[in-house]
Amino acid sequence: MTGQPATMPRLRELAPLYDIFFVDQFGVLHDGVRPYPGAVDALRRLHSERRKVVILSNSGKRSAANEARLAALGFDPSGWTLFLSSGEVAWKMLEARPADARPQRCLVLSRDADASPIEGLGIGQTDSAEDADLVLIAGSEAPQRTLDDYRGLLSPAAARGVRALCVNPDVTMLVPGGMAFGSGRIARLYEELGGSVTWIGKPHPEIYRAAFTLVGSGRALGIGDSVEHDVVGAKGAGADAALVLGGIHAGDDPEPLYARYGARADHVLATFAW
């Protein structure tokens, strides 16, 4: 790989340099099926160094469901200070609205029929873009559904000027056997159709503002496998960034990605290992 540093730091070398660590989950801690080698131990050790460890995830599901999944994969919940997903931030934003100002009929796009970002808020669901007053883009069902499928589904809502809320900005995602388009690509499609999208999650600032509000200020490092989301997001939030050479960029040269997205990682890690 060209552009790869001759030497790369270990996580234990970075631990003394920062007070707060924003750690991505998919592509850094696990691949969706099992933890990466050393990740369980590294997370525990980092938190034991009295550092604030925030699992910062672009998952459209709320935080509790994500924490349960990590625990089921073998991660110790005592290994982090806070788990914050974009789905959780979206739920709190909607909860803060007066009940009579919340949407009444929401078209939910997600995997596994998850609608947790609107549950308990008195917001009903609809299967039709014809009568929705909010589109929630929380997950992609690719490759079972194509972009043309989503274009046909969403065109009526975009034509009516219905706002969409994208709670998982990931443009690509890891799936068994390779990569597929993520919900961020569906949100971009919605914009291409003329619709308006509110983005929640990395690299957009709201999730970082929410995290800093909950854990306080300090020297912060964002660790992730995506230049577009983790590196750009961390730098935009005033934090340093560490790129893990795995996940969606496994085998890629990061230099063209730095040029493409206008942000460079301060550190490069071979893996998330102590």
N, C-alpha and C positions, 0 to 999 in steps of 0.2 A: 504493500500500500504506500503510495507516495503521499507526502504530507504528514506522515505519522512521525511523532517525535522519536528521537533515538532512545530516550528514557522517559518513562511515564511514572508519575507518583503513585504510591499506594494510598488508600483511604486514610490509613493511620498517619501518614505524613501531612494530610490536609486537615485532620481533626483539630490540631491546636490553632489553626489559622482563623477559624470562624466560630461564631456563637450559634448560628442557625443554619440548618441544612434542610433545603427543600429537595426531597427525594422522589423521583418519579417511580411508579411501580411497574407497569408493563414495559418490558424491554430492559429494565434495570434490575429489579428484584426477582422477576419471574417472567416466564413466557406464556402465561395463561394456563399452563398445565402443571408446571413444577418450578420450584425456586432454582435460580442459577447457582452454580457451585459457589459456596462461600457467602452468599447473600444474607442468609439467616444470621450467621455469626457476625458478619460485618455490621448489620443494622443494630444488633444487640450491643456490640462493642462501642459503636459510635455514640449511642445513647448513654452508655455507662461512663463515657468521658464527660458527662454533665453538659452535653450539647443539646440544644433544642432540635429535635428531629421531627420534621413535618413531612408526612407522606402526602405529596401534592399531586393529585391525579385528575386527568381529564375524563374520568369516568362519568357517564351520565347518571349513574346510580348514586344514591345518597351514601354518606360516609359509612354508616353502620353496616350496610351490606358489603361494602368493600373490605372493611376491617374483618368481618366474619370470613370472607374469602381468604384473606391473608393468613388468618389463624388456621383455617383448614389446610392451607398449603404448608404449615409448619412454622410460621413466623410467630414470635412471642409478642403479644400486644404491649408488653412493657418495654418493647424496643423502640417506641416512638412517643413523642410528646403529644402529637395531634395528627389525626388523619383528616384531610380536607379534600373533598372531591368537588368538581364543578357542579355536579348534580345537587350537592348539599348547598353550595352558594346560591344556586338558582332557587331552591326551595325557600331559603331564608329571604331572598329578595321578594319573592311572591308573597310570602307570609307577611312581610312588612307592609304590604298594600292593604288599605281598608277592604273588608270583605266585598263591599258593593263595587269596588274598582277592579276586582280580579276578573280574568276571562271566565266565561261561562261554558264554552264548548271548545275543548282542546283536541286537536289531531296529534296523536303521539306516535312518533317514529322511534323505535327502539329495538333492541334485541330482547328476546325472552318476554316480550309484552310488558317490560318494566315501565311503570309510570310513577315511580317514587318521587320525582321532583315536583309533582302536583298533588300527591296523595295527602289527604287530611286537610285540604285547603278549600273544599267546597267547589272545586272546579270539575265539571263533568267532562266526559270524553265523547268524541264522535269519530266515526270511521270515514267521514266524508270531508273533503276540503271545501265543499260547497257551503257548509254551514258553520265551519270552524271560525272562531275569533282569535285563536292562537294556534300556531304550529310549534310543537316541541320536538326538536331534533336532538335525540339523546343517544342514538345508536344506529348503526348500519346493518342491514341484513344481507349485504354482499357476502359471497357471490350468488346467493339464492335470488336476490333481486338485482336488476341492472339499473344503471343511471336512467335509462329510458323508462323503466318502470316508475321510478321516482318522479321523473319529469311529468308523466301522465297523471300521477297522483296529486302532485303539488301545483300544477298549472292553475287550476281554478282559484286556489287560495292566493297565489301571487297576483293573479289578475284582479282580485278584489281588494288588494292592498293589505292583506292580513299579515301582521308581524309574526316572524318566527323567532324562537329562542333556541339557539344552538348551545347545548350544554356539554358537548364533546367536540372541540374544534379539530381533533385529529383528522388529517386528510387521508392518511393511510393507516392501516391496522394489520397486525399480525393475525393470521388465521392458520389453521392446520394446513400445512403444505405450501405456505407462502404468504403473499400479501394481497390485500383487497382494499377497495376504497372505503374510507371511514365516513363518519357522520359530518365531518368538516367539509368533505367534498359535496355531500348532499346540500349543506348550507350554502356553499358557493353556487351550486346549481340553482338554488332558490333565488339568490341574488341575480344570477344570469337571467332568470325568468321575470325579473323586475320586482321581486319581493324584497322586503327589508328584514335584516337579521340583527338581533342582539347577540353578541358572542360572549360566552362565559367559559373561562378556562384558559390554560396556557396557549399562546403567549400573551393573551389579553390581560389588562391590569387588574381587573376586579378580584380575581382569585388571589393574587398576591396581596392586595390591600386587605382582603379578609384575613389572610394568614397572619400578616404583621399585626393586625388589630388583636388577634387572639393570642399570639405568643410574644408580642413586644418587638422592640427594635434591636438591632445588633448587626454585626458583620455576618452577611448571609452568603451562602453558596447554593446555587441550584444545580442538581445533578440529574442528568437525563440522557436519553439515547437519541433525541431529535434536535437537530439544529433549529428547525423552523419553530418548534414549540418550546423546548426546554432552554436552549441557549438564548434565543431571541427574548423569551419571556423573562428569564432571570436578569439579563442585561437591562431590559426596559424597566425592571422593577428596582434597579439600583444595586443588584446583587452580582457577585461573580458567577461564572458558569463553568461546570465540568461536563464534558461530553464522554459518555461511555461508548466504547467502540463495539457495540453489540446491538441487539434489537433491530430497529428498522434500518440502521446504517451499517449493519454488519458487512464488512468487506468493502465499504465505500471509502473513498478519499474525502476527508472532510473539507479540504481546501476549496473546491468548487462550491460546496454548500455554504461555507462562510461568505464567499463572494456573492452568492445568489441571494442570501437572506440578510446580508449586511451586519452580521454579528459573528464574533469569534469567541470560542471557548477560551477561558483562562487556563484551564487544565484539561488534560485528556487522560482518561482511565481505561486500561485494557478491559477491566471488569469491575463490578462493585464488590470488591473483596478487601478485607482488612490487611 
